[in-house]
Amino acid sequence: MAPFLIGQSDKTMGLSGTTAMTETRVLRRRVYHIGGYDPAPPSAVFERFAKELRRFERAWGAHTTISQLVVSGDLAAWQVSASGSNWRTEIEMRLVRWDDVITSAGTRPTWSRLVPAIVAFYDFLIAGALVAYLRSSWRYAMFFIYPFLILALIAALSVGAAIFTQNLLGNYFASILSFLISAYLLLHAADRWLYLSLLLEDWIFSSHYVRRGDNNLGDRLQRIAADIADNTRMEAVDEILIVGHSLGAVLAVDLIDRVMKIECDRPGANRKLAFLSVGASILKIGLHRAASGFRAAIGRVSSNRNVFWADYRARSDVMNFFGAELLLHLNLPPTDSPVVRNVSIRRMIAPERYPRIRKNWYKMHCQFVRGNDRRAAYDYFMATCGPISAERIARSERGATDLFDVDGRLIESANFADDIKTVGTARP
C-alpha cells in the first residue's frame, strides 16, 4: 500500500495539526449494504455500483479501482480502492442479499397479487398505520394510498368499459369479456409504467414481515450478525459501516439489534458500529400496531452508545418520512440518536440532469444510493469509499464538502473538531 501523507501514522511522526484528523480518518472500511425492496440480482447491483462510482471520481477528484464480484448465499462482495493525491482508503463492500426472497414472491402474475395486496392494505389500515402516516409524514401517506388508488382506477375504468359494451351490444357475455380485457390491459400498463406489481409486493411483504417475520431472512441476518460481532473485536478495519436504504433500513435495525445481543453474551471491548439509514422506511413498519418487537429493537439501537446512527432524508423523496420525529412517533424514550440530516437531492445532481428525474419518484428515491454529480452534504460514495468516518461526515451539516480542495486533496488544516459535538436535526 502506498504511504499516506495523512492518517494513523501521523501521530508517530509528530506532524502538527493532524491529531484531530487522525481520529476520524479511515484507511480500511467494511461496508454492509442492505438495499430496499428491489429484485435486482447482485450482478446488477454490482454493475450499477461500478457505474455510479465514476460520478464519485468526477465530483471529488478521486481515483478508484474495483475488483470482481464474489457471490455467496448470504452476501455478495467486492473490493474497492479509493484514493486522492494525499489519501487512500481500502473498502470491503458486502451486499446483504435478499433479492432471492423478493424474486420468489415476484414470479406470480399481477392479477394473483390483487387479493393479498388488498388484505395487506386493510391490515395496515386497521392497524392504525395510515392515520399514523398522516400524522408523521403526509407525503408517505400518499405513497401508501397510491398503488391502491391505481387499482381502484383500473377497476372503475374496467367497469365503465363493461357498461359501455353492454349498452352498445346488449350482451352480458360481451360486457364481461370487455371488463376482463380492459382490466388485463390496464394492469399490464400499470405494471410496466407505474411499477404496480413491485409496489403491491412491497406492501404484501411488509404485512407478512410485521405479522410473522421471514424465517429465511431471519436466519441470514443472524449469520451476518455473528460475522459482524466477530469482526468488531478484530483490528482488520478502522470502520464497520452498515447502510440501510428504504425498506432495507428496517432489516438493518434488525441486523444491528442481533449484533448487540450477540455482543452482550461475549463480554469484552467492542468497537463502535456506524449505521446510516438513508431514504428509510423504518416508520412504515414501526407505526403498525403489531410491530411491538421491531419498535423495541429501534429503542435498543438508538440508546446503544456503541452504535452511531445517522438518518438521512429528503423532502423531494415521497418514499421516506421527511420531517418525522422517529422516536417521538413510536413513543420511545428520547435519545441523541439518530442524528437526523435533511438533504437536498437537487443539490446532488447536475442542473441539466435533475429535470429528467425529479418527476420519477423511484429515481429520486434511489439517488440516496447513487453517485452525485456535485459535491453535497450527503454523498453515498463519500460515506462508503471516502477517507472520513461516517460519524464525522454526519455530524457536520456540510458533510465532507469543506474537507477537500477543488482537486480532491484532503485539507490538512481542516478543523475536524468543529462539528464533532453537533447533534440533532439539520434543517436545509
C-alpha positions in Angstrom: 0.0 0.0 0.0 1.3 3.5 -0.8 2.4 5.7 2.0 -0.2 8.1 3.4 0.5 11.8 3.9 -2.3 12.0 6.5 -3.5 9.2 8.6 -2.8 6.9 11.6 0.9 7.2 11.1 0.8 10.9 11.7 0.8 10.5 15.4 4.1 8.7 15.5 5.6 11.1 13.0 4.7 14.1 15.3 3.1 16.1 12.5 1.3 19.1 13.9 -2.4 19.9 13.3 -3.3 16.3 12.3 -4.2 14.7 15.6 -7.9 15.6 15.3 -7.9 14.5 11.7 -6.4 11.1 12.7 -9.3 10.3 14.9 -11.8 10.5 12.0 -9.6 9.1 9.2 -10.4 5.7 7.8 -7.8 3.7 6.0 -9.8 0.4 5.8 -13.6 0.1 5.9 -16.0 -2.8 5.7 -19.5 -1.8 4.5 -22.6 -3.9 4.8 -25.2 -2.6 2.4 -28.9 -3.6 2.6 -31.0 -2.3 -0.3 -34.7 -1.7 -0.4 -37.4 -3.9 -1.9 -35.6 -4.4 -5.3 -35.4 -7.8 -7.1 -32.2 -6.8 -8.9 -29.6 -9.6 -8.6 -26.1 -9.0 -7.1 -24.6 -8.7 -10.6 -27.0 -5.8 -11.5 -26.3 -4.1 -8.2 -22.5 -4.5 -8.7 -22.7 -3.1 -12.2 -24.7 -0.2 -11.1 -22.3 0.5 -8.2 -19.3 0.4 -10.6 -21.1 2.8 -13.0 -22.1 5.3 -10.3 -18.5 5.1 -8.8 -17.4 7.1 -11.8 -19.6 10.0 -10.7 -17.8 10.0 -7.4 -14.5 10.2 -9.1 -15.5 13.2 -11.2 -17.2 15.0 -8.3 -14.4 14.6 -5.8 -11.3 14.3 -7.9 -10.8 10.7 -6.7 -9.4 7.7 -8.4 -10.8 4.2 -7.8 -10.3 0.6 -8.7 -12.8 -2.2 -8.2 -12.4 -6.0 -8.0 -14.5 -8.7 -9.4 -17.8 -9.7 -7.8 -18.0 -12.7 -5.5 -21.5 -14.1 -4.7 -22.5 -16.4 -1.9 -25.9 -17.3 -0.4 -25.9 -14.6 2.2 -23.6 -11.9 0.7 -22.2 -10.5 -2.5 -18.8 -8.9 -2.0 -16.3 -6.8 -3.9 -13.2 -4.7 -3.0 -12.7 -1.0 -3.8 -9.6 1.0 -3.6 -10.2 4.8 -3.5 -7.6 7.5 -3.4 -6.8 11.2 -3.8 -3.5 13.0 -4.0 -2.8 12.6 -0.3 -5.2 9.9 0.9 -6.1 6.3 0.2 -8.9 4.0 1.6 -9.4 0.3 1.1 -13.1 -0.8 1.2 -14.7 -4.2 1.5 -18.3 -3.9 0.1 -20.7 -6.6 1.3 -24.1 -6.6 -0.2 -26.6 -8.3 2.2 -28.7 -10.4 -0.2 -32.5 -10.6 -0.1 -33.1 -10.4 -3.8 -33.9 -14.1 -3.8 -36.7 -13.5 -1.3 -38.1 -10.7 -3.4 -37.7 -12.6 -6.7 -39.5 -15.7 -5.3 -42.5 -13.5 -4.5 -42.5 -11.7 -7.8 -42.9 -14.7 -10.1 -46.6 -14.8 -9.8 -48.8 -12.8 -12.3 -50.1 -9.4 -11.4 -53.7 -10.5 -11.1 -52.8 -13.1 -8.4 -51.4 -10.3 -6.2 -54.7 -8.4 -6.0 -56.3 -10.3 -3.1 -53.1 -10.4 -1.0 -52.5 -6.7 -1.7 -56.0 -5.7 -0.6 -55.6 -7.8 2.5 -52.3 -6.1 3.2 -53.9 -2.7 2.6 -56.6 -3.4 5.2 -54.1 -4.8 7.6 -52.2 -1.5 7.7 -55.4 0.4 7.7 -57.0 -1.4 10.6 -53.6 -1.4 12.5 -53.7 2.4 12.5 -50.8 2.8 10.2 -52.5 5.2 7.7 -53.6 7.6 10.5 -50.0 7.4 11.9 -48.5 8.1 8.5 -50.7 11.2 8.1 -49.5 12.5 11.5 -45.8 11.8 10.8 -45.5 12.4 7.1 -48.4 13.1 4.8 -46.3 12.5 1.7 -45.6 9.0 2.8 -49.4 8.5 3.5 -50.0 9.5 -0.1 -47.4 7.0 -1.2 -49.2 4.3 0.8 -52.5 5.1 -0.8 -51.0 5.4 -4.3 -51.0 1.8 -5.6 -54.5 1.1 -4.2 -55.8 4.2 -5.9 -54.3 2.8 -9.2 -56.2 -0.4 -8.5 -59.4 1.5 -7.8 -59.0 3.5 -11.0 -58.3 0.3 -13.0 -61.5 -1.3 -11.6 -63.6 1.8 -12.4 -62.3 2.0 -16.0 -62.9 -1.7 -16.5 -66.5 -1.4 -15.1 -67.0 1.6 -17.4 -65.8 -0.4 -20.4 -68.2 -3.3 -19.4 -71.2 -0.9 -19.1 -70.4 0.8 -22.4 -70.2 -2.7 -24.1 -73.5 -3.7 -22.5 -75.3 -0.6 -23.6 -73.8 -0.9 -27.1 -74.4 -4.6 -27.7 -76.8 -5.6 -25.1 -74.8 -8.8 -24.5 -73.7 -9.8 -21.0 -71.1 -12.2 -22.2 -69.5 -9.4 -24.3 -69.6 -6.9 -21.4 -67.9 -9.4 -19.1 -65.3 -10.1 -21.7 -64.8 -6.3 -22.1 -64.3 -6.0 -18.4 -61.6 -8.7 -18.3 -59.8 -7.5 -21.3 -59.8 -3.9 -20.0 -58.6 -5.0 -16.6 -55.8 -7.1 -18.1 -54.5 -4.4 -20.4 -54.7 -1.7 -17.7 -52.9 -3.9 -15.1 -50.2 -4.7 -17.7 -49.7 -0.9 -18.4 -49.7 0.0 -14.7 -47.1 -2.7 -14.1 -44.9 -1.6 -16.9 -45.1 2.2 -16.4 -46.0 2.7 -12.7 -44.2 -0.3 -11.0 -47.6 -1.5 -9.8 -46.5 -5.2 -9.2 -43.4 -4.2 -7.2 -45.4 -1.7 -5.1 -48.1 -4.3 -4.3 -45.5 -7.0 -3.4 -43.7 -4.5 -1.2 -46.8 -4.0 0.9 -47.6 -7.7 0.9 -44.1 -8.5 2.1 -44.3 -5.7 4.8 -47.6 -7.1 6.1 -46.2 -10.6 6.4 -43.0 -9.2 7.9 -44.9 -7.3 10.6 -47.1 -10.3 11.5 -44.8 -13.3 11.1 -41.4 -12.2 10.1 -39.4 -14.1 7.5 -37.5 -17.2 8.6 -35.1 -17.3 5.7 -34.2 -13.6 6.2 -34.0 -14.1 10.0 -31.5 -16.9 9.7 -29.5 -15.0 7.2 -29.3 -11.8 9.3 -28.3 -14.0 12.3 -25.4 -15.4 10.5 -24.3 -12.0 9.2 -24.7 -10.6 12.7 -22.4 -13.2 14.1 -19.8 -12.3 11.4 -20.1 -8.6 12.3 -19.8 -9.3 16.1 -16.6 -11.3 15.4 -15.1 -8.5 13.3 -15.8 -5.8 15.9 -13.2 -7.5 18.1 -10.5 -7.5 15.3 -8.3 -4.7 14.1 -8.7 -5.6 10.4 -10.7 -2.5 9.6 -11.0 1.0 11.0 -14.7 1.3 10.5 -17.6 -1.1 10.1 -20.4 0.8 8.4 -24.0 -0.6 7.9 -26.1 1.2 5.3 -29.8 0.5 5.1 -31.8 2.1 2.2 -35.6 2.3 2.1 -37.1 -1.0 3.5 -33.5 -2.2 3.9 -33.2 0.2 6.8 -35.7 -2.0 8.6 -33.6 -5.1 8.1 -30.5 -3.1 9.1 -32.1 -2.2 12.5 -32.9 -5.9 12.9 -29.3 -6.8 12.0 -27.7 -4.4 14.4 -30.0 -5.5 17.2 -28.9 -9.1 16.6 -25.2 -7.9 16.7 -25.9 -6.2 20.1 -27.5 -9.3 21.5 -24.5 -11.5 20.5 -22.0 -9.0 22.0 -24.0 -9.0 25.2 -23.2 -12.7 25.5 -19.5 -12.1 24.8 -18.1 -9.7 27.4 -15.2 -7.5 26.3 -14.4 -4.3 24.5 -16.4 -3.8 21.3 -15.7 -1.0 18.8 -18.5 1.3 17.6 -20.6 0.5 14.6 -21.7 3.2 12.2 -25.2 3.0 10.8 -26.7 5.1 8.0 -30.4 4.8 7.3 -31.0 6.6 4.0 -34.4 7.3 2.5 -35.6 4.9 5.2 -39.0 3.2 5.6 -38.4 2.5 9.3 -41.7 4.1 10.3 -43.5 2.2 7.6 -43.1 -0.9 9.8 -42.8 0.8 13.2 -46.1 2.6 13.1 -48.0 -0.7 12.5 -49.7 -1.6 15.8 -48.4 -5.2 15.7 -44.8 -4.2 15.3 -44.0 -4.0 19.0 -40.9 -6.2 18.7 -39.5 -4.0 16.0 -40.2 -0.9 18.0 -38.3 -2.4 20.9 -35.3 -3.1 18.6 -35.3 0.5 17.5 -35.3 1.6 21.1 -32.3 -0.6 21.9 -30.3 0.5 18.8 -31.0 4.2 19.4 -29.9 4.0 23.0 -26.7 2.0 22.5 -23.6 4.1 22.7 -21.6 1.6 20.7 -23.8 2.4 17.6 -23.6 5.8 15.8 -26.8 6.2 13.8 -27.5 8.9 11.3 -30.8 9.2 9.4 -30.7 10.9 6.0 -33.9 12.2 4.5 -35.1 14.4 1.6 -38.3 16.4 1.1 -38.4 15.5 -2.6 -38.5 11.8 -1.9 -42.0 10.7 -1.2 -40.8 7.3 0.0 -39.1 8.4 3.2 -40.5 10.1 6.3 -39.3 13.6 5.8 -39.9 15.8 8.9 -41.0 12.9 11.2 -39.7 12.6 14.7 -38.7 8.9 14.7 -38.6 8.1 18.5 -41.5 10.5 19.3 -43.9 9.0 16.8 -43.0 5.5 18.1 -43.5 6.5 21.8 -39.9 5.6 22.6 -37.7 7.4 25.1 -35.8 10.3 23.6 -32.1 9.9 22.9 -29.4 11.7 20.9 -29.7 9.0 18.3 -30.3 9.0 15.4 -28.7 12.2 14.2 -31.2 13.4 11.5 -29.9 15.1 8.4 -32.3 16.6 5.9 -30.6 16.8 2.5 -31.4 18.3 -0.9 -31.4 15.9 -3.8 -31.4 18.8 -6.2 -28.0 19.9 -4.9 -26.6 16.4 -5.6 -27.5 16.3 -9.3 -26.3 18.3 -12.3 -28.8 21.0 -13.2 -29.2 19.6 -16.7 -30.0 16.1 -15.3 -32.3 17.0 -12.5 -35.4 17.8 -14.6 -35.2 14.4 -16.2 -35.6 12.5 -12.9 -37.4 14.9 -10.5 -40.8 13.6 -11.6 -39.8 10.0 -11.3 -40.4 9.1 -7.7 -38.4 5.9 -8.0 -35.2 7.6 -9.3 -35.5 10.3 -6.7 -35.7 7.7 -4.0 -32.7 5.7 -5.4 -30.5 8.8 -5.5 -29.7 8.0 -1.9 -27.5 5.1 -3.1 -26.4 6.6 -6.5 -23.4 8.8 -7.3 -23.6 12.5 -7.1 -22.8 14.8 -9.9 -21.8 17.6 -7.5 -20.3 17.7 -4.0 -23.0 17.8 -1.4 -23.6 17.3 2.3 -24.8 13.8 1.6 -22.9 11.5 -0.8 -23.3 7.7 -0.6 -19.9 7.1 -2.2 -18.1 9.5 0.1 -19.6 7.8 3.1 -18.7 4.3 1.9 -15.5 4.9 -0.1 -14.1 8.2 1.2 -11.3 8.6 3.8 -13.5 10.3 6.5 -15.5 8.4 9.1 -19.3 8.2 8.6 -19.8 9.8 12.0 -17.5 12.7 11.2 -19.4 13.4 8.0 -22.8 13.0 9.5 -22.1 15.3 12.5 -21.3 18.2 10.1 -24.2 20.0 8.3 -21.9 20.4 5.3 -20.8 16.8 5.3 -17.3 16.4 3.8 -17.6 19.4 1.4 -15.2 21.6 3.5 -12.6 18.9 3.9 -11.3 18.7 0.3 -9.9 21.2 -2.0 -11.0 21.6 -5.7 -8.5 18.9 -6.8 -9.8 16.4 -4.3 -6.9 16.8 -1.9 -7.7 16.2 1.8 -7.2 19.6 3.5 -4.7 19.1 6.3 -5.6 22.4 8.0 -9.4 21.4 8.2 -10.6 21.7 11.7 -12.0 18.2 12.4 -13.3 19.1 15.8 -15.6 21.9 14.7 -18.7 19.8 14.3 -17.8 16.6 16.2 -20.2 17.6 19.1 -23.0 18.7 16.8 -26.1 16.5 17.2 -29.8 16.8 16.4 -31.6 17.8 13.2 -30.1 19.9 10.5 -32.5 22.0 8.5 -31.9 22.5 4.8 
